[in-house]
Structures are given as structure tokens and as C-alpha cells.
Amino acid sequence: MEIRRIPRRNARRHVLVASVLALAVSACQQEPVARKPNVVVILIDTLRPDHLGFYGYERETAPFLARLAKRSFVFRNAFSTTSWTAPATASLFTSLYPTQHGVTNGWFAHANAELETESKITLNRITSDVRTLPELFHDAHYATFGLAGNINIGPELGFDRGFEVFDHHHAAQANELYAELLEWEPKLREKQPYFLYLHLMDPHAPYYQHMPWFEEQPTELGHRRAAYDSEITYADYMLARAYEHFGWDTGTILVVLSDHGEEFLDHGAWQHSFRLYRELTRILLIVRPADGPAVGRTVDENVSIVDVLPTLLELVGAKPPDGREGRSLVPLLRARDGVPPTLRSRMLFGHRVRPVGTDQLWSTIHDEWQLIEGPHGPELYDFRADPGEKRNRAGDRPDVVTTLHAQLEGFHARDGGHRSERGTVPIDHKTLEQLKALGYVD
């Protein structure tokens, strides 16, 4: 057998190449694999942003959020899809409008007699063929955690789907949720990256007077507003503690938003009744990507709660599912060549049903206009010139009414009708009293 010898010069070259390859393999083995960022979504129930100093309020009710805003993107014209919790949060979880995801109501009695005679309530839930935000993050290999202080955000309406660890309360305050979150800490530390959804009930009615932030006022309006503001500050204080304790300032995508606002006689009513005015549908939206920005930025473009899902999925490198209404806001976060046409030209919609009866309200938002259509005819408002929406422009701008109404009709045409899955849930006396305290049952 002939033995082929490698020339000495070539032998040295082969040894050198082998050494370089060995060093490269060793370096690859030692270099840690980049971990995806944690994702934390915090929803503050019933928070209207114009009660925050960095949104223009007369004083700063949320100093922690104000500091966070200085290193985040603040969307000043973000809107919900409705004016109450269950449909709004379902829109957050699905990137769909209420008639599409199936939750058009919540823990409101369709008729009080139903509760009094049969001790049960019929609820609609997120349709089972729509994968929700936690399910999509589970698909993206995230550990998923959900903790909510509102009775609406529970398994009865489908909000537990996709969470590995989930708990909800009928009406828990922020300190109770924080205490439970601390109990979850070992799992949160162990199972990274994680997706965490935290739903704070504060500052939902009944408004507690949180000291030292509450100051007594001489009028009922002043008293309610002062108590509401103290709840905002209290929630903000508890969020600051969680943010610092869990180290969400690094390696974390953080979104803080509200589901809807609250009315203090702005249009003659309290809380969040059968209306779609801006004090109810404009929401807080703060987005802080894991990589910045170093200096906060304000975004004035109209955006929606349905945009959160595709934005978060794109930020972690996952593909949003087809057929959703939301648009990713990542181009706005990265300032790519201004506002994309798909964001600038689109319409935003809102929907509200009356708890008892069949009346519905619809709103269409585009540029500076909001058209509200319901049992009492069209209302058109220029909310940039008239942020309180006091002057109905439907009479002198019929062209805008016609255009926006046609867009709503187009939405109905492709919407395909109201989808719904329903189930009956028993209610005991304690639950009924809690629903009454929250204003969910008369």
C-alpha cells in the first residue's frame, strides 16, 4: 500500500487551519446564546390619560409613569375599541374588534331579573378559533403568566387561554396583585423569557381615598375626581415597586396602557356608561422596547388597542397571524421614513352595546374626526380643535359624515356579522354584591 506523505509546509498549514477551526468552535460554544427579551403588558383599568401630568393634566398623578415616559414612546392619540373592560381587553388579546372576537358585553346583567330569579348570568367569550395574545407568545416559546384584578378578565370569558400560570380576582387592589406577583417570583426568574400580563383594577369605581394622595373637595364632582386621582397615584406607586423589584428596566419589552377612560359629567354622566366620547375611548399607551429609546418620544398618529398584539410579536421576531385588524407600530418606533401609508390612511372603529336591550353605538375615527352613530342620529366631532367634543359638526360637515359612514358600512360588509360563543355562569350572593359595588349590576 502506498502511503502519501503531506509536504512539511502543507502539514503546517493544515495544523494552523485546524487550530483556527478549533478556536472558532470553542468560542461559539462559550458565547452565550442571545435570549429573547421578557415581555410585560400592564393594563390599568379605567385610566383616562388626560388625568396624567405628562398627557397635560394640571398636576402629575403618576410620577413613575412620567419617568418611564421620558425613556419610552408615548402615543397621545391611542383609542380603545369600546368604553368598557371585557370587549376592550378582548381586542387587546386578539387584535380584533368586539363583533369579531365575540365579546361585546361582560359581567353586566342582560336583565336584573335573570340574576334575581335564577342566580346566573349568560356571558359571551372570545371565540375559540381565534388564537389570543398569550397563546401566540406560548407558540413563540415564551412562558406565559397572567394576573388580573377585574372579574371580567377570567376563564368565563376566555381570558385564561394560553397562560401557563393564571389567576384573577373579582376586585383586587394593586397591593394584593403585587403580593401575589412576589409569590410567582421563583417561576418568573426560572422560566425566562416570559410573557406577563398584569391587569390592575385601580382606579375603577368605587374610588378609594388613598392617603396621602387624597385631598377632600367641597363638591361631589371634585370629591370623585380627587379620589379617582388618588387611585391613579396609588397604582403608580405599586407599579414602581414591581418595576424596580423585577428589573423590568433592562432586557424587557414593556407596554403600559388602559382599556378605556372614565366620565366625570363631561357629557352629563358618571363612570363609563353607554357612550363613545373621547374621555371614554382615548387610552394611555406607553411602549418601551428592550433597546430604548434613550430619550422619550411622543407619537401623535391615531393608533388603536388592536395594534399592540402585532407590535409585540414583531418586536420578538414572531409573525402576527393573518386576518387581524391591528397594524404593527414598529415602523413608528424605529422612525422608518415617517408614517407608513397603512397607518395614516386607515380608519379606527369603536363599538358599544347597551347592557339591557338591543341599542348599539358605533364610532369611526380618521384624522381629526370622530363620527358616532346610534339611536339618536349622527354626531361628528373635530377632536383636535374640540378635544372635549362639545360641538356636533354633523350639520355643517355632511361630507365628512358621508365619508366616515361609508367606511363603517365597508367594515360591516367585511366583518361578516357578530360572532359569539356563549355560556351560563352561576352567581352567588357575594358575587352579586361585588358586581353591584363595581357598577356592573343595578
Secondary structure in CASP SS format (residue, H / E / C, confidence):
PFRMAT SS
TARGET T0000
AUTHOR 0000-0000-0000
METHOD secondary structure of the structure
MODEL  1
M C 1.00
E C 1.00
I C 1.00
R C 1.00
R C 1.00
I C 1.00
P C 1.00
R H 1.00
R H 1.00
N H 1.00
A H 1.00
R H 1.00
R H 1.00
H H 1.00
V H 1.00
L H 1.00
V H 1.00
A H 1.00
S H 1.00
V H 1.00
L H 1.00
A H 1.00
L H 1.00
A H 1.00
V H 1.00
S H 1.00
A H 1.00
C H 1.00
Q H 1.00
Q H 1.00
E C 1.00
P C 1.00
V C 1.00
A C 1.00
R C 1.00
K C 1.00
P C 1.00
N E 1.00
V E 1.00
V E 1.00
V E 1.00
I E 1.00
L E 1.00
I E 1.00
D C 1.00
T C 1.00
L C 1.00
R C 1.00
P H 1.00
D H 1.00
H H 1.00
L C 1.00
G H 1.00
F H 1.00
Y H 1.00
G C 1.00
Y C 1.00
E C 1.00
R C 1.00
E C 1.00
T C 1.00
A C 1.00
P H 1.00
F H 1.00
L H 1.00
A H 1.00
R H 1.00
L H 1.00
A H 1.00
K C 1.00
R C 1.00
S C 1.00
F E 1.00
V E 1.00
F E 1.00
R C 1.00
N C 1.00
A E 1.00
F E 1.00
S C 1.00
T C 1.00
T C 1.00
S C 1.00
W C 1.00
T H 1.00
A H 1.00
P H 1.00
A H 1.00
T H 1.00
A H 1.00
S H 1.00
L H 1.00
F H 1.00
T H 1.00
S C 1.00
L C 1.00
Y C 1.00
P H 1.00
T H 1.00
Q H 1.00
H H 1.00
G C 1.00
V C 1.00
T C 1.00
N C 1.00
G C 1.00
W C 1.00
F C 1.00
A C 1.00
H C 1.00
A C 1.00
N H 1.00
A H 1.00
E H 1.00
L H 1.00
E H 1.00
T H 1.00
E H 1.00
S C 1.00
K E 1.00
I E 1.00
T E 1.00
L E 1.00
N E 1.00
R E 1.00
I C 1.00
T C 1.00
S C 1.00
D C 1.00
V C 1.00
R C 1.00
T C 1.00
L H 1.00
P H 1.00
E H 1.00
L H 1.00
F H 1.00
H H 1.00
D H 1.00
A C 1.00
H C 1.00
Y C 1.00
A E 1.00
T E 1.00
F E 1.00
G E 1.00
L E 1.00
A E 1.00
G C 1.00
N E 1.00
I C 1.00
N C 1.00
I C 1.00
G C 1.00
P H 1.00
E H 1.00
L H 1.00
G C 1.00
F C 1.00
D C 1.00
R C 1.00
G C 1.00
F C 1.00
E C 1.00
V E 1.00
F E 1.00
D E 1.00
H E 1.00
H C 1.00
H C 1.00
A E 1.00
A C 1.00
Q C 1.00
A H 1.00
N H 1.00
E H 1.00
L H 1.00
Y H 1.00
A H 1.00
E H 1.00
L H 1.00
L H 1.00
E H 1.00
W C 1.00
E H 1.00
P H 1.00
K H 1.00
L H 1.00
R H 1.00
E H 1.00
K C 1.00
Q C 1.00
P C 1.00
Y E 1.00
F E 1.00
L E 1.00
Y E 1.00
L E 1.00
H E 1.00
L E 1.00
M C 1.00
D C 1.00
P C 1.00
H C 1.00
A C 1.00
P C 1.00
Y C 1.00
Y C 1.00
Q C 1.00
H C 1.00
M C 1.00
P C 1.00
W C 1.00
F C 1.00
E C 1.00
E C 1.00
Q C 1.00
P C 1.00
T C 1.00
E H 1.00
L H 1.00
G H 1.00
H H 1.00
R H 1.00
R H 1.00
A H 1.00
A H 1.00
Y H 1.00
D H 1.00
S H 1.00
E H 1.00
I H 1.00
T H 1.00
Y H 1.00
A H 1.00
D H 1.00
Y H 1.00
M H 1.00
L H 1.00
A H 1.00
R H 1.00
A H 1.00
Y H 1.00
E H 1.00
H H 1.00
F H 1.00
G C 1.00
W C 1.00
D C 1.00
T C 1.00
G C 1.00
T E 1.00
I E 1.00
L E 1.00
V E 1.00
V E 1.00
L E 1.00
S E 1.00
D C 1.00
H C 1.00
G C 1.00
E C 1.00
E E 1.00
F E 1.00
L C 1.00
D C 1.00
H C 1.00
G C 1.00
A C 1.00
W E 1.00
Q E 1.00
H C 1.00
S C 1.00
F C 1.00
R C 1.00
L C 1.00
Y C 1.00
R H 1.00
E H 1.00
L H 1.00
T H 1.00
R E 1.00
I E 1.00
L C 1.00
L E 1.00
I E 1.00
V E 1.00
R E 1.00
P C 1.00
A C 1.00
D C 1.00
G C 1.00
P C 1.00
A C 1.00
V C 1.00
G C 1.00
R E 1.00
T E 1.00
V E 1.00
D C 1.00
E C 1.00
N C 1.00
V E 1.00
S E 1.00
I H 1.00
V H 1.00
D H 1.00
V H 1.00
L H 1.00
P H 1.00
T H 1.00
L H 1.00
L H 1.00
E H 1.00
L H 1.00
V C 1.00
G C 1.00
A C 1.00
K C 1.00
P C 1.00
P C 1.00
D C 1.00
G C 1.00
R C 1.00
E C 1.00
G C 1.00
R C 1.00
S C 1.00
L C 1.00
V H 1.00
P H 1.00
L H 1.00
L H 1.00
R C 1.00
A C 1.00
R C 1.00
D C 1.00
G C 1.00
V C 1.00
P C 1.00
P H 1.00
T H 1.00
L H 1.00
R H 1.00
S C 1.00
R C 1.00
M C 1.00
L E 1.00
F E 1.00
G E 1.00
H E 1.00
R E 1.00
V E 1.00
R C 1.00
P C 1.00
V C 1.00
G C 1.00
T C 1.00
D C 1.00
Q E 1.00
L E 1.00
W E 1.00
S E 1.00
T E 1.00
I E 1.00
H E 1.00
D C 1.00
E C 1.00
W E 1.00
Q E 1.00
L E 1.00
I E 1.00
E E 1.00
G C 1.00
P C 1.00
H C 1.00
G C 1.00
P C 1.00
E E 1.00
L E 1.00
Y E 1.00
D E 1.00
F C 1.00
R C 1.00
A C 1.00
D C 1.00
P C 1.00
G C 1.00
E C 1.00
K C 1.00
R C 1.00
N C 1.00
R C 1.00
A C 1.00
G C 1.00
D C 1.00
R C 1.00
P H 1.00
D H 1.00
V H 1.00
V H 1.00
T H 1.00
T H 1.00
L H 1.00
H H 1.00
A H 1.00
Q H 1.00
L H 1.00
E H 1.00
G H 1.00
F H 1.00
H H 1.00
A H 1.00
R H 1.00
D H 1.00
G C 1.00
G C 1.00
H C 1.00
R C 1.00
S C 1.00
E E 1.00
R E 1.00
G E 1.00
T E 1.00
V E 1.00
P E 1.00
I C 1.00
D C 1.00
H H 1.00
K H 1.00
T H 1.00
L H 1.00
E H 1.00
Q H 1.00
L H 1.00
K H 1.00
A H 1.00
L C 1.00
G C 1.00
Y C 1.00
V C 1.00
D C 1.00
END
